[in-house]
């Protein structure tokens, strides 16, 4: 296995972990409301789809798209815990350990994806 392949695997793993955590929290967030539920649904589906795409074809476009989605997930969380997200989650959310670990995993995925972009 080459180093580049290992780095792609790290990005795939980060996307899969993020998708799994967000997916597990979908029902709880739909109980809060449609906006938070839809937000978590998207936060699960997008990285899951990217994990599959990167497994099949780790193109430069797929890596850039993955980096963009991971930035979006981290930025969304930053807004959710500071000001809230208009429409999706207007109330400020409390910071918790699972979220911080998930954001750390996403940051590793982002850094690794960015390192693979030429």
PyMOL commands that set and color helices and strands:
alter all, ss='L'
color gray80, all
select helices_A, chain A and resi 3-24+26-32+34-56+60-82+97-116
alter helices_A, ss='H'
color red, helices_A
deselect
rebuild
show_as cartoon
